[in-house]
Amino acid sequence: MDGKGIDFTTGPIERNMLLFAIPLLLSNLFQQLYNAADSVIVGNFVGPEALAAVSSSTPLINMMVGFFNGMAIGAGVVIAGYFGARDMEKLRKAIHTDIAFGIAAGAVLVVLGTLFTPTILRWMQTPEDVLPESIRYFRIYSLGVIFSVLYNIMMGIMNALGDSRHPLYYLILSSIINIFLDLFLVGVVRTGVGGAAFATIMSQAVSSFLCMRKLMHDDTPYKVRIRDIRIDRAMLRRIISYGLPSGVQNSVINFANIIVQTNINTFASFAVAGSGAYSKIEGFAFLPITSFSLSLTTFVGQNIGAGKRDRVIKGVKFGVLCSVLMAECIGLFFFISAPQLISLFNSSPDVVSFGVRQARIECLFYCVLALSHCIAGVLRGAGKATVPMAIMLGAWCIFRVIYITVALSISHTIELVYLAYPITWVLSSVLFIVYLLKADWLDRAFRRHDL
């Protein structure tokens, strides 16, 4: 439209998808470096207990922001559809409503996170030697969680418009700021986990400010204006209809991961630290998965809006294949180099041992994880967000919790907890494939899409 974003409804499918996915991949890389910086610096400058404190807070943070990030995905589908259909008036309303919703949601999370942190961390059975620092880290992070919500909202808007480059630039800058502040506050001033949390929220504030500035300065019919940031009720209902299933899915899955973390917390603090180190490494495996999943959502949304069925089918095949192959290559690399990678976070033999055991149980199954996420991204772009919600709710939440409860009642060994992930990834992939082959999801998507 303005030469700054990619129009997926025209041009070579493979080239456009790669041009869109590669900046997303790099954005996710810097996002992961951003997330890992706290753990690496805290684990090396403070110690394994501090690393465990940061690690034990991570699933709770993910649950807090997961719902609203899912809503942002739904808003992106709506925005991509209007963009593909060239409906500028509705596109403008959708963008301003989305930002207003993000501001309100972020404010709510600030209050909830600040008030209920100790209760939730105790409910998660966070080890007593870790609990005070976990509370400190999470409470400080909660004060700035609105910046995380707004960044993800505005990144989703820009991605839906075909612009994955500018979020990358802003994330690179904020990652550099985060690492610099971490090194200064934790390594030099010795502020511990509180300094790490403060560094995170300050860098997130920078990235959200830059995204807002970009949207406000673009000379387009859908340019963001402060006076227009308000909730249009009809548009919010449409965004919620697309985003609520994804939001519920994210929250429920993250809740299930809290259950997993709660069970890991019943082992030694070294196990908590090792699992936390592995989770940061695992985040790098999500790079191609998230990149192509989001690309597919935008691609499918724009092309359904434009009424181009053949492009949808060709793009889906290409995006899913790329993601699965890249994720498995990363998994093979992690399997081989797990000891060296885990030791980057903390060199304690016990921490490394737990982290390596988890890595070698899970990382060869990244291909099925990629398959599930990409098919879910396709279905969201087609307006069928309730399907991935139902499948992931059943496989990644209900079945995962039942499995862990039964398995640990038979034998209280941490390997059984680790196995919960690959087992449920395989289950969800099988269910997704069956649905994709049996249901007329694409025909219904084109019939349902009424802009």
For each residue, the residues with C-beta under 8 A, 3 or more apart:
1: 5 7 83 161 220
2: 5 218 219 220
3:
4: 163 166 218
5: 1 2 158 161 162 163
6: 16 19 20 162 163 164
7: 1 10 11 16 162 302
8: 13 16 17 20 84 162 298 299 302 303 311 315
9: 84 302 303 305 306 308 311
10: 7
11: 7 15 16
12: 15 16
13: 8 16 17 299 311 314 315 318
14: 17 18 318
15: 11 12 18 19
16: 6 7 8 11 12 13 19 20 299
17: 8 13 14 20 21 292 295 299 315 318 319
18: 14 15 21 22
19: 6 15 16 22 23
20: 6 8 16 17 23 24 159 162 164 295 298 299
21: 17 18 24 25 164 291 292 295 319 322
22: 18 19 25 26 291
23: 19 20 26 27 164 165 167 168
24: 20 21 27 28 159 164 168 290 291 294 295
25: 21 22 28 29 287 288 291
26: 22 23 29 30 168 172
27: 23 24 30 31 155 164 167 168 171
28: 24 25 31 32 286 287 290 291
29: 25 26 32 33 284 287
30: 26 27 33 34 168 171 172 175
31: 27 28 34 35 171 175
32: 28 29 35 36 280 283 284 286 287
33: 29 30 36 37 175 179
34: 30 31 37 171 174 175 178 179 200 203
35: 31 32 38 39 280 283
36: 32 33 39 40 280 281 283 345
37: 33 34 40 41 175 178 179 182 199
38: 35 41 42 54 178 182 193 196 197 199 200
39: 35 36 42 43 51 54 55 276 277 280 345
40: 36 37 43 44 280 344 345
41: 37 38 44 45 179 182 183 186 187 196
42: 38 39 45 46 50 51 53 54 182 186 192 193 196
43: 39 40 46 47 48 50 51 273 277 345 346
44: 40 41 345 346
45: 41 42 186 187 190
46: 42 43 49 50 51 186 192 193
47: 43 50 51 346
48: 43 51 52 269 270 273 346 348 351
49: 46 52 53 129 130 133 269 273
50: 42 43 46 47 53 54 133 192 193
51: 39 42 43 46 47 48 54 55 273 276 277 345 346 351
52: 48 49 55 56 127 130 269 270 272 273 276
53: 42 49 50 56 57 130 133 134 136 137 193
54: 38 39 42 50 51 57 58 134 137 193 196 276
55: 39 51 52 58 272 273 275 276 277 279
56: 52 53 59 60 121 124 126 127 130 134 261 265 272 276
57: 53 54 60 61 121 134 137 138 141
58: 54 55 61 62 261 276 279
59: 56 62 63 124 254 257 258 260 261
60: 56 57 63 64 117 120 121 124 138 258
61: 57 58 64 65 138 141 145
62: 58 59 65 66 254 257
63: 59 60 66 67 251 254 255 257 258
64: 60 61 67 109 112 113 142 145
65: 61 62 68 69 109 145 148 149 152
66: 62 63 69 70 247 250 251 253 254
67: 63 64 70 71 247 248 250 251
68: 65 71 72 102 105 106 109 149 152 153 247
69: 65 66 72 73 149 152 247 250
70: 66 67 73 74 243 244 245 246 247 248 249 250 251
71: 67 68 74 75 101 105 239 240 243 244 246 247
72: 68 69 75 76 98 102 152 153 155 156 243
73: 69 70 76 77 156 243 246 294 297 380 385
74: 70 71 77 78 239 240 241 242 243 244 245 246 247 380 385
75: 71 72 78 79 94 98 101 153 156 157 160 239 242 243
76: 72 73 79 80 156 157 159 160 294 297 298 301
77: 73 74 80 81 160 242 243 297 301 380 381 383 385
78: 74 75 81 82 94 235 238 239 242
79: 75 76 82 83 91 94 95 98 156 157 160 161
80: 76 77 83 84 160 161 297 298 301 302 305 381
81: 77 78 84 85 301 302 304 305 449 451
82: 78 79 85 87 88 90 91 94 305 451
83: 1 79 80 86 91 160 161 162 302 305
84: 8 9 80 81 301 302 303 304 305 306
85: 81 82 305 306 451
86: 83
87: 82 90 91 451
88: 82 91 92 221 222
89: 92 93
90: 82 87 93 94 235 451
91: 79 82 83 87 88 94 95 221 222
92: 88 89 95 96 221 222 228
93: 89 90 96 97 232 235
94: 75 78 79 82 90 91 97 98 235 238 239
95: 79 91 92 98 99 157 215 222 224
96: 92 93 99 100 224 225 228 229 230 232
97: 93 94 100 101 230 231 232 235 236 239
98: 72 75 79 94 95 101 102 153 156 157 239
99: 95 96 102 103 150 153 154 157 212 215 224 229
100: 96 97 103 104 229 230 231
101: 71 75 97 98 104 105 153 231 236 239
102: 68 72 98 99 105 106 149 150 152 153 154
103: 99 100 106 107 146 150 229
104: 100 101 107 108 231
105: 68 71 101 102 108 109 149
106: 68 102 103 109 110 145 146 147 148 149 150
107: 103 104 110 111 146
108: 104 105 111 112
109: 64 65 68 105 106 112 113 142 145 146 149
110: 106 107 113 114 142 143 144 145 146
111: 107 108 114 115
112: 64 108 109 115 116 142
113: 64 109 110 116 117 138 139 141 142 143 145
114: 110 111 117 139 142 143
115: 111 112
116: 112 113 119 120
117: 60 113 114 120 121 135 138 139 142
118: 121 122 135
119: 116 122 123
120: 60 116 117 123 124
121: 56 57 60 117 118 124 126 131 134 135 138
122: 118 119 125 126 131
123: 119 120 262
124: 56 59 60 120 121 258 261 262 265
125: 122 262 265 266
126: 56 121 122 130 131 134 265
127: 52 56 130 131 265 268 269 272
128: 131
129: 49 269
130: 49 52 53 56 126 127 133 134 269 272
131: 121 122 126 127 128 134 135
132: 135 136
133: 49 50 53 130 136 137 192 193
134: 53 54 56 57 121 126 130 131 137 138 193
135: 117 118 121 131 132 138 139
136: 53 132 133 139 140 192 193 194 197
137: 53 54 57 133 134 140 141 193 194 196 197
138: 57 60 61 113 117 121 134 135 141 142 197
139: 113 114 117 135 136 142 143
140: 136 137 143 144 194 197 198 201
141: 57 61 113 137 138 144 145 197 200 201
142: 64 109 110 112 113 114 117 138 139 145
143: 110 113 114 139 140 201
144: 110 140 141 147 148 200 201 202 204 205
145: 61 64 65 106 109 110 113 141 142 148 149 201
146: 103 106 107 109 110 149 150
147: 106 144 150 151 201 204 205 207 208
148: 65 106 144 145 151 152 201 204 208
149: 65 68 69 102 105 106 109 145 146 152 153
150: 99 102 103 106 146 147 153 154 208 211 212
151: 147 148 154 155 204 207 208 211
152: 65 68 69 72 102 148 149 155 156
153: 68 72 75 98 99 101 102 149 150 156 157
154: 99 102 150 151 157 158 167 208 211 212 215
155: 27 72 151 152 158 159 167 211
156: 72 73 75 76 79 98 152 153 159 160
157: 75 76 79 95 98 99 153 154 160 161 215
158: 5 154 155 161 163 164 166 167 211 214 215
159: 20 24 76 155 156 162 163 164 167 294 298
160: 75 76 77 79 80 83 156 157 298 301
161: 1 5 79 80 83 157 158 222
162: 5 6 7 8 20 83 159 298 302
163: 4 5 6 158 159 166 167
164: 6 20 21 23 24 27 158 159 167 168
165: 23 168 169
166: 4 158 163 169 170 211 214
167: 23 27 154 155 158 159 163 164 170 171 211
168: 23 24 26 27 30 164 165 171 172
169: 165 166 172 173 210
170: 166 167 173 174 206 207 210 211 214
171: 27 30 31 34 167 168 174 175 207
172: 26 30 168 169 175 176
173: 169 170 176 177 206 207 210
174: 34 170 171 177 178 203 204 206 207 210
175: 30 31 33 34 37 171 172 178 179 203
176: 172 173 179 180
177: 173 174 180 181 199 202 203 206
178: 34 37 38 174 175 181 182 199 200 202 203
179: 33 34 37 41 175 176 182 183
180: 176 177 183 184
181: 177 178 184 185 195 198 199 202 203
182: 37 38 41 42 178 179 185 186 187 195 196 199
183: 41 179 180 186 187 188
184: 180 181 187 188 189
185: 181 182 188 189 191 195 196 198 199
186: 41 42 45 46 182 183 189 190 191 192 195 196 199
187: 41 45 182 183 184 190
188: 183 184 185
189: 184 185 186 195
190: 45 186 187 195
191: 185 186 194 195 198
192: 42 46 50 133 136 186 195 196
193: 38 42 46 50 53 54 133 134 136 137 196 197
194: 136 137 140 191 197 198
195: 181 182 185 186 189 190 191 192 198 199
196: 38 41 42 54 137 182 185 186 192 193 199 200
197: 38 136 137 138 140 141 193 194 200 201
198: 140 181 185 191 194 195 201 202
199: 37 38 177 178 181 182 185 186 195 196 202 203
200: 34 38 141 144 178 196 197 203 204
201: 140 141 143 144 145 147 148 197 198 204 205
202: 144 177 178 181 198 199 205 206
203: 34 174 175 177 178 181 199 200 206 207
204: 144 147 148 151 174 200 201 207 208
205: 144 147 201 202 208 209
206: 170 173 174 177 202 203 209 210
207: 147 151 170 171 173 174 203 204 210 211
208: 147 148 150 151 154 204 205 211 212
209: 205 206 212 213
210: 169 170 173 174 206 207 213 214
211: 150 151 154 155 158 166 167 170 207 208 214 215
212: 99 150 154 208 209 215 216 224
213: 209 210 216 217
214: 158 166 170 210 211 217 218
215: 95 99 154 157 158 211 212 218 223 224
216: 212 213 223 224 225 226
217: 213 214 223
218: 2 4 214 215 223 224
219: 2 223
220: 1 2 223
221: 88 91 92
222: 88 91 92 95 161
223: 215 216 217 218 219 220
224: 95 96 99 212 215 216 218 228 229
225: 96 216 228 229
226: 216 229
227:
228: 92 96 224 225
229: 96 99 100 103 224 225 226
230: 96 97 100
231: 97 100 101 104 235 236
232: 93 96 97 235 236
233: 236 237
234: 237 238
235: 78 90 93 94 97 231 232 238 239
236: 97 101 231 232 233 239 240
237: 233 234 240 241
238: 78 94 234 235 241 242
239: 71 74 75 78 94 97 98 101 235 236 242 243
240: 71 74 236 237 243 244
241: 74 237 238 244
242: 74 75 77 78 238 239 245 246 380 383 385
243: 70 71 72 73 74 75 77 239 240 246 247 385
244: 70 71 74 240 241 247 248 385
245: 70 74 242 248 249 385 386 388 389
246: 70 71 73 74 242 243 249 250 380 385 388 389
247: 66 67 68 69 70 71 74 243 244 250 251
248: 67 70 244 245 251 252 389 393
249: 70 245 246 252 253 385 388 389 392 393
250: 66 67 69 70 246 247 253 254
251: 63 66 67 70 247 248 254 255
252: 248 249 255 256 392 393 397
253: 66 249 250 256 257 392 393 396 397
254: 59 62 63 66 250 251 257 258
255: 63 251 252 258 259 397
256: 252 253 259 260 396 397 400 401
257: 59 62 63 253 254 260 261
258: 59 60 63 124 254 255 261 262
259: 255 256 262 263 400 401 404
260: 59 256 257 263 264 400 404 417 420 421
261: 56 58 59 124 257 258 264 265 275
262: 123 124 125 258 259 265 266
263: 259 260 266 404 408 417
264: 260 261 267 271 272 275 414 417
265: 56 124 125 126 127 261 262 272
266: 125 262 263 412
267: 264 271 272 414
268: 127 271 272 350
269: 48 49 52 127 129 130 272 273
270: 48 52 273 274 348 350 351 353 354
271: 264 267 268 274 275 354 414
272: 52 55 56 127 130 264 265 267 268 269 275 276
273: 43 48 49 51 52 55 269 270 276 277 345 346 348 351 354
274: 270 271 277 278 342 350 351 352 353 354 355 356 357 358
275: 55 261 264 271 272 278 279 354 355 358
276: 39 51 52 54 55 56 58 272 273 279 280 345
277: 39 43 51 55 273 274 280 281 342 344 345 346 351 355
278: 274 275 281 282 342 354 355 358 359
279: 55 58 275 276 282 283
280: 32 35 36 39 40 276 277 283 345
281: 36 277 278 284 285 334 338 341 342 355 359
282: 278 279 285 286 334 359 362 363
283: 32 35 36 279 280 286 287
284: 29 32 281 287 330 334
285: 281 282 288 289 327 330 331 334 363 366 369
286: 28 32 282 283 289 290
287: 25 28 29 32 283 284 290 291 330
288: 25 285 291 292 322 323 326 327 330 370
289: 285 286 292 293 323 327 366 369 370 373 374
290: 24 28 286 287 293 294 373
291: 21 22 24 25 28 287 288 294 295 323
292: 17 21 288 289 295 296 319 320 322 323 370 374 377
293: 289 290 296 297 323 373 374 376 377
294: 24 73 76 159 290 291 297 298 377
295: 17 20 21 24 291 292 298 299 319 377
296: 292 293 299 300 315 316 319 320 374 377 378 381
297: 73 76 77 80 293 294 300 301 377 378 380 381
298: 8 20 76 80 159 160 162 294 295 301 302 381
299: 8 13 16 17 20 295 296 302 303 312 315 319 381
300: 296 297 303 304 312 315 316 377 378 381 382
301: 76 77 80 81 84 160 297 298 304 305 381 382
302: 7 8 9 80 81 83 84 162 298 299 305 306
303: 8 9 84 299 300 306 308 309 311 312 315
304: 81 84 300 301 307 308 312 381 382 383 445 446 449
305: 9 80 81 82 83 84 85 301 302 449 451
306: 9 84 85 302 303
307: 304 446
308: 9 303 304 311 312
309: 303 312 313 442 446
310: 313 314
311: 8 9 13 303 308 314 315
312: 299 300 303 304 308 309 315 316 382 442
313: 309 310 316 317 442
314: 13 310 311 317 318
315: 8 13 17 296 299 300 303 311 312 318 319
316: 296 300 312 313 319 320 378
317: 313 314 320 321
318: 13 14 17 314 315 321 322
319: 17 21 292 295 296 299 315 316 322 323 374 378
320: 292 296 316 317 323 324 371 374 375 378
321: 317 318 324 325
322: 21 288 292 318 319 325 326
323: 288 289 291 292 293 319 320 326 327 370 371 373 374
324: 320 321 327 328 367 370 371 374
325: 321 322 328 329 367
326: 288 322 323 329 330 370
327: 285 288 289 323 324 330 331 366 367 369 370
328: 324 325 331 332 364 366 367 370
329: 325 326 332 333
330: 284 285 287 288 326 327 333 334 363 366
331: 285 327 328 334 335 363 364 365 366 367
332: 328 329 335 336 363 364
333: 329 330 336 337
334: 281 282 284 285 330 331 337 338 341 359 363
335: 331 332 338 359 360 363 364
336: 332 333
337: 333 334 340 341
338: 281 334 335 341 342 355 356 359 360 363
339: 342 343 352 356
340: 337 343 344
341: 281 334 337 338 344 359
342: 274 277 278 281 338 339 345 351 352 355 356 359
343: 339 340 346 347 352
344: 40 277 340 341
345: 36 39 40 43 44 51 273 276 277 280 342 351 355
346: 43 44 47 48 51 273 277 343 351 352
347: 343 351 352
348: 48 270 273 351 352
349: 352 353
350: 268 270 274 353 354
351: 48 51 270 273 274 277 342 345 346 347 348 354 355
352: 274 339 342 343 346 347 348 349 355 356
353: 270 274 349 350 356 357
354: 270 271 273 274 275 278 350 351 357 358 414
355: 274 275 277 278 281 338 342 345 351 352 358 359
356: 274 338 339 342 352 353 359 360
357: 274 353 354 360 361 414 415 418
358: 274 275 278 354 355 361 362 414 418
359: 278 281 282 334 335 338 341 342 355 356 362 363
360: 335 338 356 357 363 364
361: 357 358 415 418 419 422
362: 282 358 359 365 366 418 421 422
363: 282 285 330 331 332 334 335 338 359 360 366
364: 328 331 332 335 360 422
365: 331 362 368 369 421 422 425 426
366: 285 289 327 328 330 331 362 363 369 370
367: 324 325 327 328 331 370 371
368: 365 371 372 422 425 426 428 429
369: 285 289 327 365 366 372 373 425
370: 288 289 292 323 324 326 327 328 366 367 373 374
371: 320 323 324 367 368 374 375 429 432 433
372: 368 369 375 376 391 392 425 428 429 432
373: 289 290 293 323 369 370 376 377
374: 289 292 293 296 319 320 323 324 370 371 377 378
375: 320 371 372 378 379 388 429 432 433 436
376: 293 372 373 379 380 388 391 392 432
377: 292 293 294 295 296 297 300 373 374 380 381
378: 296 297 300 316 319 320 374 375 381 382
379: 375 376 382 384 385 387 388 441
380: 73 74 77 242 246 297 376 377 383 384 385 388
381: 77 80 296 297 298 299 300 301 304 377 378
382: 300 301 304 312 378 379 441 442 445
383: 77 242 304 380 445 448 449
384: 379 380 387 388 441 444 445
385: 73 74 77 242 243 244 245 246 249 379 380 388 389
386: 245 389 390
387: 379 384 390 391 435 441
388: 245 246 249 375 376 379 380 384 385 391 392 432
389: 245 246 248 249 385 386 392 393
390: 386 387 393 394
391: 372 376 387 388 394 395 428 431 432 435
392: 249 252 253 372 376 388 389 395 396 397 428
393: 248 249 252 253 389 390 396 397 398
394: 390 391 397 398 399 431
395: 391 392 398 399 400 424 427 428 431
396: 253 256 392 393 399 400 424 428
397: 252 253 255 256 392 393 394 400 401
398: 393 394 395 401 402
399: 394 395 396 402 403 424 427
400: 256 259 260 395 396 397 403 404 420 421 423 424
401: 256 259 397 398 404 405
402: 398 399 405 406
403: 399 400 406 407 420 423 424
404: 259 260 263 400 401 407 408 416 417 420
405: 401 402 408 409
406: 402 403 409 410
407: 403 404 410 411 416 417 419 420
408: 263 404 405 411 412 413 416 417
409: 405 406
410: 406 407 416
411: 407 408 416
412: 266 408
413: 408 416
414: 264 267 271 354 357 358 417 418
415: 357 361 418 419
416: 404 407 408 410 411 413 419 420
417: 260 263 264 404 407 408 414 420
418: 357 358 361 362 414 415 421
419: 361 407 415 416 422 423
420: 260 400 403 404 407 416 417 423 424
421: 260 362 365 400 418 424 425
422: 361 362 364 365 368 419 425 426
423: 400 403 419 420 426 427
424: 395 396 399 400 403 420 421 427 428
425: 365 368 369 372 421 422 428 429
426: 365 368 422 423 429 430
427: 395 399 423 424 430 431
428: 368 372 391 392 395 396 424 425 431 432
429: 368 371 372 375 425 426 432 433
430: 426 427 433 434
431: 391 394 395 427 428 434 435
432: 371 372 375 376 388 391 428 429 435 436
433: 371 375 429 430 436 437
434: 430 431 437 438
435: 387 391 431 432 438 439 441
436: 375 432 433 439 441
437: 433 434
438: 434 435
439: 435 436 444
440: 443 444
441: 379 382 384 387 435 436 444 445
442: 309 312 313 382 445 446
443: 440 446 447
444: 384 439 440 441 447 448
445: 304 382 383 384 441 442 448 449
446: 304 307 309 442 443 449
447: 443 444
448: 383 444 445
449: 81 304 305 383 445 446
450:
451: 81 82 85 87 90 305
